[in-house]
Amino acid sequence: MKEDIELFNIIAQAFLKEENDHPVAEFVDAKDLKSSVDIALSQDPLNDEKFLATVKNLVLKTPKTASKMFFNQLFGGRKSKAVLGDLLAVLLNNSMYTYKVAGVQVGVEKEIINQISRIVGYDTNLAGGTFASGGSMTNLMAMIMARDAFDASIINNGINRKMIVYTSQQSHYSIIKNASFTGLGKDNVRYIAVDQQGRMFVEDLEQQILTDLSNGNAPFFVNATAGTTVLGAYDPVSNISEICKKYGIWLHVDGAFGGGVIFSEKYRQLVDGLEKANSFSFNAHKMLNTPLTCSIIITQDKKHLFDSFSNDASYLYQTGDDEYNLGKTSLQCGRRNDALKLWTLWKFVGTKGLSNIVENQFYLADVARDYIKNNSDYTLYSFGQSLSICFNYKNIPPKRLCSLLYEKAEIMVGFGTFEGQDFIRLVTINSENSREDILNFLKKIEQFVVENEELLLVDSSEIAKSVL
């Protein structure tokens, strides 16, 4: 193990230097993958020298998601204290389903859940939560709890009526998948219209609920989004909660992208009314920049976690109170310790430090928006108080520009669509970036367009089919 830790340090140092010198990895076309890196597995072992060279080459040709030129997803950046926690979790290799095998690490997870419940405004004596492998799973868990809370007989007898899910047209694609997984059916998901900023129309939600009630259907679950995937919009949680209360419907707030605003007094108003939601989830691997994955779901009453996910298994639960046997409140059995990396970060920087991370992300978004608004060569399509800055430059097709930037190893940035309009989507999720880094991103686009004008103007259907 000591030798392999030294080996890790050699590879990590090489990677960090390469990341600094070349923020975007060399483009490797999918068809050239096997000729570019030695990924083949064989009968014979490698000697130490060949093994190091092979692994190092693989690492250096992997997309760099923490660099100052990575703006492609809703995650990015690297908090070293969080990385430390993740490395320790790998070294310890605890599974988080029982106190017997996780021990004091259970306390780490429960402390985080308790603190988040307090920040959201839940009664910490009643609230509970768990970690999961991503936002899709936390949304699934919320839907299952809502289903079982609506009709407890479903747990044993299955669904015997038409139960309806409501979510906005801009919500995450996991909602419709989860409707299929839970046996509710994709056709029983109602997509509610959004306004010009991508926020759910509350009036349309209530009208759709009334229509379903009049048709004999059973409305049971509303999903509100705190940070939509494209525009980064925040649904009006407080108003939606009043509708849910009126009709006895479970309200879940999917804050996978934007839920980190709970740590900032300045931006907490974006999720006003969150304390009224039955459940809330967010991804610390997004706004808090912890390594993937670090997804959390909490609910006002932990009873729902036990009702939907607990099952007796004497070969597992052999010690301690069920409050400390975390498998009783999780969809998973074997589950890695995703709490430790958030705990090491939070412990080091404090809640104030988490607030600084969030507020710097919004500051960087303002820097980008201000520059774009004051430059006539740009067109802005998104709005304030969002980490998504959607724009186009000189009316160049965004898919073509983003693809070429990627293939030329200049910038990794994606594109999106809203109401039929395509655009580049810059996400200022990396709180390690500075004002200068954001301006450099925009200047690089301008310079790239000048240097590649001919490529950008010709028909490029093949470029649009790239791995982006």
N, C-alpha and C positions, 0 to 999 in steps of 0.2 A: 504493500500500500504506500509506503514511503517513497518508493521509486516512481510509482504512478502519480503521486502528488507532484513530484519534481517534473515528471513528464507533462502533467497538466500545466504547470507554471510556464514551461518552455513554450507550449502551444498557445497559451493565453497571452503571453507577452508578445509573441509574433502576431497574433490576431489583433491585439489592441494597437500595435504599431501600424499594421496594415489598415485598420479602421481609421486611424488618424490621418494617414498619408493618402488613402484612397477610400473615401466614405461610402462609395457604391461598389459592390463587388463586380468583378468581371462578368459580363453577360455570358451565360451558358445556355444555348438553345437546347430545348428538351431532346431534340433528335441527336444532339452531340453529347448527351450526358455521359454515356458509358465510355466515350473516347476522351473525355475531359478529366474525369476523376475515376480512380480505381475503386469501384464499388463492388466488384465481383467477389463472391465468397468461394473459397477453394478448400481442398482437402489438406493442403500443406500449410503449416504456420509460417509467419513472417519473422525475420530476425528483427532486433530492436531498431536498427537504423532504418530499415525499409518500412516498418510499422509507423515510426515517427514521421517519416516523409509522406506516407500515404494519408495519415490522419490530418497532418498539417495542411496538405493540399486540399483536402475535403473541406476543412474549416475555413480556409482562406477564400474558397470559391462559393461559400454560402452567403446568401443575402444578409447584409449587416443592418439589423433592425434597431440598433441603438445609436447609429451614427447621426451626424448633423445634417445628412442629406436623405434621411428616411422619413417620408411623410405619407406613406402608402396605405397604412392601416389605422385603426383606432387604438393602436398601442405603439409604443416606441420608447426610446430612452433607456437609461439604466441607472438605478440607484444602488450604489455599491453595498450599502448595508443590507439591502433586501437580497442582493445576490449572495452575500455572506450567509444569510438565513437559509436560502434555498440550498446552498452547498452543504450546510450543516444538516439539513433535512435529508439529503441524499446519503450523507455519511451515517446518520443515525438510523435511517430506513425503518422508522416506525409506521405502522398502519394505525389509522386513527379511529378504528371502530370499537375498541374496548380500552378500558382504563388499564387492564393488565398488560397490554402490549405498548400502549402509548404513554402511560404514567403521567408525569408532570406536563407533558406536551398537551394533554387534554386541558389543563389549566390555562395554557397559552391561548388555545382556541376559544375557550369559554370567556376569557377576559376580553378578547376582541369582540365577540358577539355581544357581550354585555355593554361594552363601551359604545358600539355602534347603535344598539337599541336605545341607549340613553341619549345619544346625539340626535337620533331621529325623533325622539319624543315618546317612545313606548314605555310602558310600565315595566321596569327591569325585573320585577318579581314574577311577571307573567310571560314576558317575551322570551323567544328562543330563536335559534338559527343554526346554520351549518355552512360548511364550505362545500363547493362543488367544482366540477371540472370546467365550467364555463357558463356563459349567460344562457345558452340554450337549455342547459340542465336546470338552472335555477328557475327559469320560466316554466319548465315542465313541472318542477316540484310545486310551484305556486298553483298551477292549474289542477294538479292532483289534489292538493289540500282543499282548494275551492270546490272541486267536484264532490269530495267526501264530506265536506262541511255542509254542502247543500243537501246531500242525501247519503247518509251513512250506510244505507243498505247496499249501495253500489259496491262497496268493498268486497262483499260476499256474493252478491247476486248479479252484479254487472249492471250496465245502463239499460233502462227500459223505456226511456222517453227522449224526446228531442231537446237536448240541452244546448244553449247558445253562448258562444264566446264573442266578445266585442273588442276590437282593437282598431287603431288608426291605419289609414292607407300607407303611412310611412313607418309602421312598426317593423320590428325584426322578423325575419322570415321563420324563426323558430316557432312562432305562435301557431301558424297553420300546420307545421310539422307535428307539434305537440298535440294538436287537436286530433290528428290521425293516431298518434301513439297511444293516447288515452282512451281511444274508442269512441270519442265524440263525433269524429268525422269532419273532414275539411269543409264540407258544404255547410256546416253549422257555425262557421266563422263569419262574422259580419264586419266588413271593413268600413269604418266611419270616415267620412270626408275630412279633409284638413284645410286650413286657411292658407294664405299665400306664404306664410312663414313655416308651414309644415306642421302646425299644431292641430290637434283634434277639435272638431266642432262639437261642443257639448250639446247644442240644440239637436243636432243630427243624431247623436247618441241616444238621447231620450226618446226621440221620435221612433228610432229603430227598435228600442226596447218595448215601446207601446205597441208597435206593429206585431212583434213576436208574441207578446202577451195575448193580443187579440186573436192570434192564430193558434193559441193553445200551446205555444212553446215555453221552454223554461230558461229564461235568462239567468246565468249564475256567475259569470266571470267577465270582468272588464280589465283589460290590460292598458295602462297608461304608460307612455314612454318618456323617460327623462334623458333626452339626448338621442334624437333619431339618427339612424345610420348615415344618412346623406347630409341633411342640413343641420344636424345637431339641435333640433328643436325640442322644446320642453312642453309637453301637454299640460293643460291647466288642472293640476292635481286636485286643488281645493274644490273647484266647481264640479269636477267629475265625481269626487267623493260624495257630494251632496246628492247627486243622481243615484249613486250606488246605495247610499243609505236609504233613500226614498223607496227603492224597489228591492231592498234586501239582497244586493249583489256583492260578491267578493271583489274588492279592488286590489289589484297588484300593480306596483310601479316598477317597471323594468328600467333600472338606471344603469345597465351594463356599461354604457358609454359615459353618460353624464352624471351619474349618481354621486360621484366624488364631491360634488358641490356641497354636500352636507357638512364638510369640514371647514367651509369658508363662511364667515358671517356676512361677507360682502355679497356672495352669490347664492347663499342658501335660499333666498327668496324665489329662485327659479323652481324650487320644489315646495313652495308654500302648500300646507295642507298634508304633507307627507305623513304626519303622525296619525292621520285618519285612515290611511291605507291599511288593509289587512296584512299585506306583505310587501316587502321591498327587497330588491336585489341590486348589487352593483359589482363591477369588476375592478379590483385593486390593480390588476395588471394593465389597466387603461390609465385612468387619471392619476393614479398614485405611482405608476411606473415600476411596480414590482414585476419580477419575471413571471411569465406564463406558467401555469394558470393560477389565478387567485380570485375566485368568484364566491360571493357571499350572499346568502338569502336569510332574512329575518322575518318573523311573523309576530303579530301582536300577542298571540297566545300559543305557547309552545305545545299545548295540547294537540293542536292540529298536526304538528310534526310527528308526535307519537302515534296519533290515530291513523295517519296515512302510511307511515314508514316503519313502524315498530313491528317486530316479529320475534318470538322467542326462539333461541337457539342455544341449548345448554353447552354445546361444544365451543361456543364463542364467549358468551357472557358468564364468566365464572367468578368475578370479583366485583365488589363495589356497588354503589348506588347506580341505578339506571341513568341518573342525571349525568354521570361521568362515562357511561358507555355510549359513545357518540354514534355508533352504528344504529342505535334505536331511533335516531332522528335524521337519518341520511338515506338517500336513495341507494347509495353504494354500500358495499361491505368493505372489501379492501380499498383503502383510500390513503393516498400519500399525504404527508403533512404540508399542506399549502398555507397554514396559518403562520408558521415560524418566520417566513420571509417578511410578511407584513409586520409581525411583532418586532423583529430586529430593527426594521426601518422606523416604526412608530416609537419604539423605546428610545432610539437614538435621537430623533428629531423632535419628538413630542407632537401633540395635537397641533400646536402652533406651526410646527414645521410642515405638517401635512397641509395646513391651510396655505402656507407659502407656496407649496408645489402647485396647488390648484389655482391660486391667484396669479402666479406667473404664467400659467398656460393661457389664461384669459388676457393677460397683458400682451403676450405674444400675438394672440389673435387680433387684438386691437391694432398692433403695429402693422400687421399684414393688411387689414382692412383699410386703415388710414392711407397706406401707400397706394393701394389699388384705387381708392376713391379719388385720389389726387393725381392720377395718371390716366390720361384720356385713351391710352392704348389698351387699357384693361376694361372689362365689363364685370361688375360684381353681381352675383345672383343670390347670395345669402344675406343674413341679417346679423345684427349685433347680439351680444351675449350668447355666443356659440363658439365652440372650438373648431368648427368647420367653416372654412373660407372658400366659397365656391365662385370661381371666376374663369374667364377666358382672356387670352392675350392676342390682340390683333386679329380676332375672329379665326384663328387657326384651329382646325378640328382638334378638340382636346384628346380624343383617343389616339390620334396620330402623334401629337406632340408628346404625350405621356409615354407612348410606346418607344419612340425614338430616344427620349431622355434615358429610358431604362436600358435599351440596347447599346447605347453609347456610354453607359456607366457614368452618367452625370448626376442624375437625381432619380430617386424612387418616389413617385407620387401617382396617385390614382385619379380616376375620373368618376363622375356620377351623373345622374339624371333626375330632374324634377320637372313635372308638368311638360314633358317633351323636350326640355332643354338640356343638352349635354354641356358639361363644364369640368374643369380641373377642380379637384377637391383637396385643398391643403388642410391638414389637421395638425394643430399646434399642441399635440399631446405630449411631446418631449419637453419636460420642464427644465432639462439641462441646457436647452438652447437659449440664446440671448437675442436681443433686438438685432444685433449685427448678423446673426445666423439667419434670421427670417428675411432680412433685407438682402442678404447674400443669395438666398434661395431665389428671390424674385429677379435679382440682377443676373443670376446664372441662366434663368429662362430667357431673358432678353438677349443675352450674349449668344446663347445656343441658337435662337431663332435667326440671328444675323449670320452665324457661321453655317447654318444648315438650311438656308432658305429654299434651295432647290429640292432637297429631299422632302421638305414639309409641304411644298406646293404640288408635287406630282401625286398621281393616284397611288395610294398605298394600302390596298385592301389586305395584303398579306401582313403588314405591320399591325393592323387592327386585330388580327387573329393571334397576336402574340400571347404569351402566358399571362399577361395582365388580364 
